[in-house]
């Protein structure tokens, strides 16, 4: 080349090989191939290119398939799938090249401070371990002797909240992930996470449940003293915000919440009226009676039924008095026989007044009308009605009276529902009966679920003693629902009854997974002090001839897991307990120098 400048053809060839000009070179090549024999001296006028297919067209073609829809502007002889991918690649480059720099997003504000005391270091390490073990074991798999750490997390959170600790910031994401996967963890987890959980939830859509669970969607609710803000939120807020506001007001100033609801009651939707009315359970009192009486005339049947239920929980309400008159007309004492007995005459009809007071006229399938109406009347009548109506007898004496014509089950079931609704301990105790009764319950306890509800009306100590007596007589096969309503940790008599029943089941040669539900409850609810008594059960017992093969080894493994879990719970309690400040030794008064000498 001797340093001479390249010819035009050489320069063109160089441009074609340049990566930066590949698009321009391809266009020049296409023009050359169209008319290579007669190229004008000046640059040719470029023809209008065919419009490129839109991204939506390409996506539609890909979804339908190129067999059903050919790509637009495909090069002849080019396979349709390849042509579609070529067009998509060109469109992708074009879209990226056409992007304009966006304005920088606004930086989030600083996370709010958490004034609560910091979690002790050992407890923080324990929380890290609990959150890391989120599998809980596969369903149906053998657990072995290792404790289920994820099942201990609710108890750990309850203890940490009781001490008022703040969550470590670095553990908040894992804590929110755990609460996202288990709804039962959310109340305690969000209370422990504090205000920073809401700050994080606004930045991650996966944690939005925290905003929905917080009153007002994570925003601070106005106090009762700020009447203007309360009224504004009630009239302009979303339903969740209004419901949270009403619940907060009912917890602090029930009258203000009721007045707020009454101010817009006529304009609310039926489903909203029902939800708002249910919030009146908090702080329910005789002052709510006028509003609830008005709600008895609501056009929604569900609203009327809820208002009637709330009024029947007020023994001095006018509705309770009306129901007492109706129920008393159906139940009387017959003294003509050798022993007094209760006679029942069920209602013959359900009139308009009964329907207005919440009695549902149409019975469910398979239920007689008259027995259906009777049950509703007795359930809504104050329980104090029956002592006067039935000769001044106590609840225990009333329950022991025979009932004629086969009405006992219906009458006692209605009294059970009334005792649960009115939380009457005397009637609940009478209807439960003796825990050692052969029929595994009192004369009015129609099911285990009903007994569990009646037990909730008793104080924790009496509740635990009754369940312990039930287990001692009937074993663990029917005790699971009853154990679920007992206070945690279980009282010593109840814990001893459970351990003794498990030991009896082991000696009988049963498989432990027949009692897996009770064993799981024991791991969470048994007093950790019971671990000392359980150590004697860790050895593999000699198998009886009629025992299930290998049952002894499984029982030893289950008891080992129980003991390990109880010790772990004891360690968790120690780690969360604040250290007691050391008491300085008493100062010794200085002695005179002469005495010291």
Buried (B, 14 or more C-beta within 10 A) or exposed (E): EEEEEEEEEEEBEEBBEEEEBEEEBEEEEEBEEEEEEEEEEEEEEEEEEEEBBEBEBBEEBBEEEBEEBEBBEBEEEEEBEEBBBBBBEBBEEEEEEEEEEEEEEEEEEEBEEBEBEEBBEEBBEBBEEBBEBBEEBEEEEEBEBEBBBBBBBBBBBBBBBEBEBBBBEEBBBBBBBBBBEBEEBBBBBBBBBBBBBBBBBBEEEEBBBBBEBBBBBBBEBBEBEEEEEBEEBBEEBEEBBBBBBBBBBBEEBBBBBBEBBEEBBEEBEEEBBBBBBBBBEBBBEEEBBEBBBEBBEBEBEEBBBBBBBBBBBBBEBBBBBBBBEBBBEBBBBEEEEEEBBBBBEBBEEBEEEBBBBBBBBEBEEEEEBBBBBBBBBBBBBBBBBBBEBBEEBEBBBBBEBEBEEEBBEBBBBBBBBBBBBBEBBBBBBBBBBEBEBEEBBBBBBBEBEBBBBBBEBBEBEBBBBBBBBBBBBBBBEBBBBBBEBBEEBBBEBBBBBBBBBBBEBBEEBBBBBBBEBBBBBBBBBBBBEBBEBBEEBBEEBEBEEEBBEEBBEBBBBBBBBBBBBBEBBBEBBEBBEEEEEEEEEEEEEEEEEEEEE
